[in-house]
Amino acid sequence: MVVQRDILPIQRACKSRRASGVLGTAVREAFLNANHDVLGLSYSRSGEGLVQLDLTKEDEVVKVFTGFKPNWVIHCAAERRPDVAEKLNAEVPGCLASLAKKLKFTLVYISTDYVFDGTSPPYTPSSPTNPLQSYGQSKRDGELAVLAVDGARVVVLRVPVLYGPAPKNSDSAINILLDVVQDQSGKTYKMDHYATRYPTNVIDIARFLVRLSGYKNPTPPILHYSAAEPFTKYEICLVYARILNLPHGHIIPDAEAPTGSGATTRPRDCQLYTRETEDLHIGEEGDASLGLSLFEEWWSEHLKKQ
């Protein structure tokens, strides 16, 4: 989580929801670079501007928030494990929204494109939700919880799968595909070539949130932020192979529709319609641009620095 007293980002460094810590770090850095007073909250890490906090312990949360007096709170934390997902993804956001009303800060709840079933894209902010799996269901419940607090200043920001700078490739479901491409040991990998994804850079999202925090007009309660380039996981591997000039014959495309339990838990295409976000005109030049990186271009530059 990122809190602003300006800003307070909340993140969760855990294996089960890898990208949330990556996003929280990017959000914290973006607000610091914009000269905001920032307090970062993390479940498992402390130091260097981070405060360790278990969001499920309400008394401790109230104490930290009351002491910092944030203007904006970015709730990046999320959890995929079914036994704890409902608590962190739904119950905690509802409590934070109640606290936002009491302390008069704006809460941004980071949600997911997985609140949709992937059968009729693109999805607008007002499209009916129909999550297929427990993670999407818990995030949908979190949306309902924060929006139900009358009088709270709340924004739900839905984003797709994320990538960007990370301590380890395994911290992101997109970055980790680099390891697959670079594994030239002879091992083969069956790679999804069925579901379409719209990988979005955490740096872009973070910079957008900085601009959003300075927006003076009424903000819609639900916004979408997403890159427009469609990829399957297999196609992402091809991009990496091209950049790294590596063979990719060990990666086998799987274009078959999932069957069994996979058929009901893997949305095919959850493209997020972003026109309402563009219409806010809070691009870097005050225009409708979302400031999105091009996937292959960003990775080409990033890998040159490795």
C-alpha positions as CSV (number, residue, x, y, z in Angstrom):
1,M,0.0,0.0,0.0
2,V,1.1,3.5,-0.6
3,V,-0.1,6.3,1.6
4,Q,0.2,10.0,0.8
5,R,0.2,12.8,3.1
6,D,0.2,13.2,0.5
7,I,0.4,9.4,-0.4
8,L,0.4,6.0,1.2
9,P,1.0,2.9,-1.0
10,I,0.0,-0.5,0.5
11,Q,1.7,-3.5,-1.0
12,R,2.0,-7.1,-0.1
13,A,5.2,-9.0,-0.7
14,C,4.1,-12.6,-0.9
15,K,4.5,-15.4,-3.5
16,S,0.8,-15.8,-4.0
17,R,0.2,-12.4,-5.5
18,R,3.5,-11.6,-7.1
19,A,2.7,-8.4,-9.0
20,S,1.2,-6.4,-6.1
21,G,4.6,-5.8,-4.5
22,V,6.0,-4.8,-7.9
23,L,3.1,-2.3,-8.4
24,G,3.4,-1.0,-4.9
25,T,7.1,-0.3,-5.3
26,A,6.5,1.5,-8.6
27,V,3.7,3.6,-7.1
28,R,5.9,4.6,-4.1
29,E,8.8,5.6,-6.4
30,A,6.6,7.6,-8.7
31,F,5.1,9.6,-5.9
32,L,8.5,10.2,-4.3
33,N,9.9,11.4,-7.7
34,A,7.0,13.8,-7.8
35,N,8.0,15.2,-4.4
36,H,5.2,13.8,-2.4
37,D,5.5,12.8,1.2
38,V,5.1,9.1,1.1
39,L,4.7,6.3,3.6
40,G,4.9,2.7,2.2
41,L,3.2,-0.1,4.0
42,S,4.2,-3.7,3.5
43,Y,3.2,-7.0,5.0
44,S,6.6,-8.5,5.2
45,R,9.2,-5.8,4.7
46,S,10.3,-2.7,6.6
47,G,13.0,0.0,6.3
48,E,13.8,2.4,3.6
49,G,10.5,4.3,3.9
50,L,8.5,1.1,4.4
51,V,6.4,0.3,7.5
52,Q,5.5,-3.3,8.2
53,L,1.8,-3.6,8.8
54,D,-0.7,-6.5,8.8
55,L,-3.8,-5.0,7.2
56,T,-6.1,-7.6,8.9
57,K,-5.3,-6.0,12.3
58,E,-7.7,-3.2,12.3
59,D,-6.5,-1.4,15.4
60,E,-3.0,-1.2,14.1
61,V,-4.2,0.1,10.8
62,V,-6.2,2.8,12.4
63,K,-3.2,3.8,14.5
64,V,-0.8,4.1,11.6
65,F,-3.3,5.9,9.4
66,T,-4.4,8.3,12.1
67,G,-0.7,9.2,12.8
68,F,0.2,9.7,9.2
69,K,-3.0,11.6,8.2
70,P,-2.9,10.7,4.5
71,N,-4.6,12.5,1.7
72,W,-4.5,9.5,-0.7
73,V,-4.1,5.8,-0.1
74,I,-3.3,3.4,-2.9
75,H,-4.3,-0.1,-2.0
76,C,-2.1,-2.4,-4.1
77,A,-2.2,-5.4,-1.8
78,A,-3.9,-8.5,-3.1
79,E,-4.0,-12.2,-2.3
80,R,-4.7,-15.3,-4.5
81,R,-4.8,-18.1,-1.9
82,P,-8.5,-18.9,-1.5
83,D,-8.2,-19.4,2.3
84,V,-7.1,-15.8,2.8
85,A,-8.1,-14.0,-0.4
86,E,-11.6,-13.0,0.8
87,K,-10.2,-11.4,4.0
88,L,-7.5,-9.3,2.3
89,N,-9.2,-8.6,-1.1
90,A,-12.7,-7.9,0.2
91,E,-13.0,-7.4,3.9
92,V,-9.9,-5.2,4.4
93,P,-10.8,-2.8,1.5
94,G,-14.2,-2.3,3.1
95,C,-12.6,-1.3,6.4
96,L,-10.2,1.0,4.6
97,A,-13.1,2.7,2.8
98,S,-14.8,3.3,6.2
99,L,-11.5,4.7,7.5
100,A,-11.3,6.9,4.3
101,K,-14.7,8.4,5.2
102,K,-13.6,9.0,8.8
103,L,-10.2,10.5,8.1
104,K,-11.2,12.1,4.8
105,F,-8.6,10.6,2.5
106,T,-9.2,9.3,-1.0
107,L,-8.8,5.5,-1.4
108,V,-7.7,4.0,-4.7
109,Y,-8.5,0.2,-4.7
110,I,-6.5,-1.6,-7.3
111,S,-8.7,-4.3,-8.9
112,T,-8.4,-6.7,-11.8
113,D,-9.8,-7.5,-15.3
114,Y,-10.6,-10.9,-13.8
115,V,-13.9,-9.5,-12.4
116,F,-15.1,-10.3,-15.9
117,D,-15.7,-13.7,-17.6
118,G,-13.9,-12.9,-20.8
119,T,-16.8,-13.8,-23.1
120,S,-17.7,-10.4,-24.5
121,P,-14.9,-7.9,-24.5
122,P,-14.1,-5.0,-24.4
123,Y,-15.6,-4.3,-21.0
124,T,-16.6,-0.8,-19.8
125,P,-16.5,0.2,-16.2
126,S,-20.2,-0.3,-16.0
127,S,-20.2,-3.7,-17.7
128,P,-21.7,-6.4,-15.5
129,T,-19.1,-8.4,-13.6
130,N,-19.0,-12.2,-13.7
131,P,-15.8,-13.5,-12.2
132,L,-15.0,-17.2,-13.0
133,Q,-12.5,-18.0,-10.2
134,S,-12.0,-17.2,-6.6
135,Y,-9.4,-14.5,-7.1
136,G,-11.7,-12.5,-9.4
137,Q,-14.6,-13.1,-7.1
138,S,-12.8,-11.8,-4.0
139,K,-11.6,-8.7,-6.0
140,R,-15.2,-8.1,-7.2
141,D,-16.4,-8.4,-3.6
142,G,-13.7,-5.8,-2.6
143,E,-15.1,-3.4,-5.3
144,L,-18.6,-3.8,-3.9
145,A,-17.3,-3.3,-0.3
146,V,-15.5,0.0,-1.0
147,L,-18.2,1.4,-3.2
148,A,-20.9,0.6,-0.6
149,V,-19.4,3.0,2.0
150,D,-21.6,6.1,1.6
151,G,-19.6,9.3,1.8
152,A,-16.2,7.8,1.2
153,R,-14.0,9.1,-1.5
154,V,-13.1,5.9,-3.4
155,V,-11.8,5.1,-6.8
156,V,-11.7,1.5,-8.1
157,L,-8.9,1.1,-10.7
158,R,-9.1,-2.1,-12.7
159,V,-5.9,-3.2,-14.4
160,P,-4.8,-6.4,-16.3
161,V,-1.7,-8.5,-15.9
162,L,1.3,-6.5,-14.9
163,Y,5.0,-6.4,-15.8
164,G,7.9,-4.0,-15.1
165,P,11.0,-3.7,-13.0
166,A,11.2,-6.4,-10.4
167,P,13.8,-7.9,-8.0
168,K,13.1,-11.4,-9.5
169,N,11.4,-12.5,-12.7
170,S,9.2,-14.7,-10.6
171,D,7.7,-11.5,-9.0
172,S,5.6,-11.1,-12.2
173,A,3.5,-13.5,-14.2
174,I,4.9,-11.8,-17.4
175,N,8.5,-11.3,-16.3
176,I,8.8,-15.0,-15.4
177,L,8.3,-15.9,-19.1
178,L,11.8,-14.6,-19.6
179,D,13.1,-17.5,-17.6
180,V,11.3,-19.9,-19.9
181,V,12.8,-18.4,-23.0
182,Q,16.3,-18.3,-21.5
183,D,16.1,-21.9,-20.3
184,Q,18.1,-23.6,-23.1
185,S,18.6,-26.8,-21.2
186,G,16.5,-28.9,-23.4
187,K,13.4,-28.8,-21.2
188,T,10.2,-28.2,-23.1
189,Y,7.3,-25.9,-22.0
190,K,3.7,-26.0,-23.1
191,M,2.6,-22.4,-23.3
192,D,-0.9,-20.9,-23.5
193,H,-1.8,-19.6,-26.9
194,Y,-5.5,-19.4,-26.3
195,A,-6.2,-16.6,-23.8
196,T,-5.5,-13.0,-24.8
197,R,-3.8,-10.7,-22.3
198,Y,-3.0,-7.0,-22.3
199,P,0.2,-6.8,-20.2
200,T,0.6,-3.3,-18.7
201,N,3.6,-1.7,-17.2
202,V,3.6,-0.9,-13.5
203,I,5.6,2.3,-14.1
204,D,2.8,3.6,-16.4
205,I,0.1,2.8,-13.8
206,A,2.2,4.5,-11.1
207,R,2.7,7.7,-13.1
208,F,-1.0,7.7,-14.0
209,L,-1.9,7.5,-10.3
210,V,0.4,10.5,-9.6
211,R,-1.5,12.5,-12.2
212,L,-4.9,11.3,-10.9
213,S,-4.0,12.5,-7.4
214,G,-3.8,16.0,-8.8
215,Y,-7.0,15.8,-10.7
216,K,-9.4,18.5,-9.4
217,N,-12.7,17.5,-11.0
218,P,-15.0,14.7,-9.8
219,T,-13.6,11.3,-10.6
220,P,-15.8,8.3,-11.8
221,P,-16.0,5.6,-9.1
222,I,-14.6,3.0,-11.4
223,L,-11.8,3.5,-14.0
224,H,-9.9,1.2,-16.3
225,Y,-6.2,1.4,-17.1
226,S,-4.8,-1.0,-19.6
227,A,-2.4,-1.3,-22.5
228,A,-4.0,-2.0,-25.8
229,E,-1.6,-4.5,-27.3
230,P,-3.0,-8.1,-27.2
231,F,-0.7,-11.1,-26.5
232,T,-1.0,-14.7,-25.6
233,K,1.6,-16.0,-23.3
234,Y,3.2,-17.8,-26.2
235,E,3.4,-14.6,-28.2
236,I,5.1,-12.9,-25.3
237,C,7.7,-15.7,-25.3
238,L,8.2,-15.0,-29.0
239,V,8.8,-11.3,-28.3
240,Y,11.4,-12.2,-25.6
241,A,13.1,-14.7,-27.9
242,R,13.3,-12.1,-30.7
243,I,14.8,-9.4,-28.3
244,L,17.3,-11.9,-26.9
245,N,18.0,-13.6,-30.2
246,L,17.4,-17.0,-28.7
247,P,15.8,-20.1,-30.2
248,H,12.3,-20.9,-28.9
249,G,11.6,-24.4,-30.3
250,H,11.4,-25.7,-26.7
251,I,8.2,-23.6,-26.2
252,I,5.2,-25.4,-27.5
253,P,2.0,-23.3,-28.2
254,D,-1.2,-24.6,-26.8
255,A,-4.1,-23.0,-28.6
256,E,-6.7,-25.5,-27.4
257,A,-9.6,-24.2,-25.4
258,P,-9.2,-25.3,-21.8
259,T,-11.3,-28.3,-20.6
260,G,-12.5,-29.5,-17.2
261,S,-11.9,-27.1,-14.3
262,G,-9.7,-24.9,-16.5
263,A,-12.7,-24.1,-18.8
264,T,-14.5,-22.3,-15.9
265,T,-11.5,-20.5,-14.4
266,R,-9.6,-19.1,-17.3
267,P,-11.3,-16.1,-19.0
268,R,-10.4,-15.9,-22.7
269,D,-10.3,-12.1,-23.3
270,C,-11.0,-9.6,-20.5
271,Q,-10.0,-6.5,-22.5
272,L,-10.7,-3.3,-20.5
273,Y,-12.3,-0.4,-22.4
274,T,-10.4,2.8,-21.3
275,R,-12.3,5.6,-23.0
276,E,-13.7,6.9,-19.7
277,T,-10.2,7.2,-18.3
278,E,-8.9,8.9,-21.5
279,D,-11.8,11.4,-21.2
280,L,-10.4,12.7,-18.0
281,H,-7.6,14.3,-20.0
282,I,-4.9,13.7,-17.4
283,G,-2.2,12.5,-19.8
284,E,1.4,13.8,-19.3
285,E,0.6,16.7,-21.6
286,G,-2.9,17.3,-20.2
287,D,-4.3,15.3,-23.1
288,A,-6.3,12.0,-23.4
289,S,-3.1,9.9,-23.6
290,L,-2.7,7.2,-20.9
291,G,1.0,7.3,-21.3
292,L,1.3,3.6,-22.2
293,S,4.6,1.9,-23.0
294,L,4.9,-0.3,-26.0
295,F,5.7,-3.8,-24.8
296,E,8.5,-4.9,-27.1
297,E,10.1,-1.4,-27.1
298,W,10.1,-1.2,-23.3
299,W,11.6,-4.7,-22.9
300,S,14.2,-4.0,-25.6
301,E,15.5,-1.0,-23.6
302,H,15.1,-2.6,-20.2
303,L,17.1,-5.8,-21.2
304,K,19.9,-3.7,-22.6
305,K,20.5,-2.4,-19.1
306,Q,20.7,-5.9,-17.6
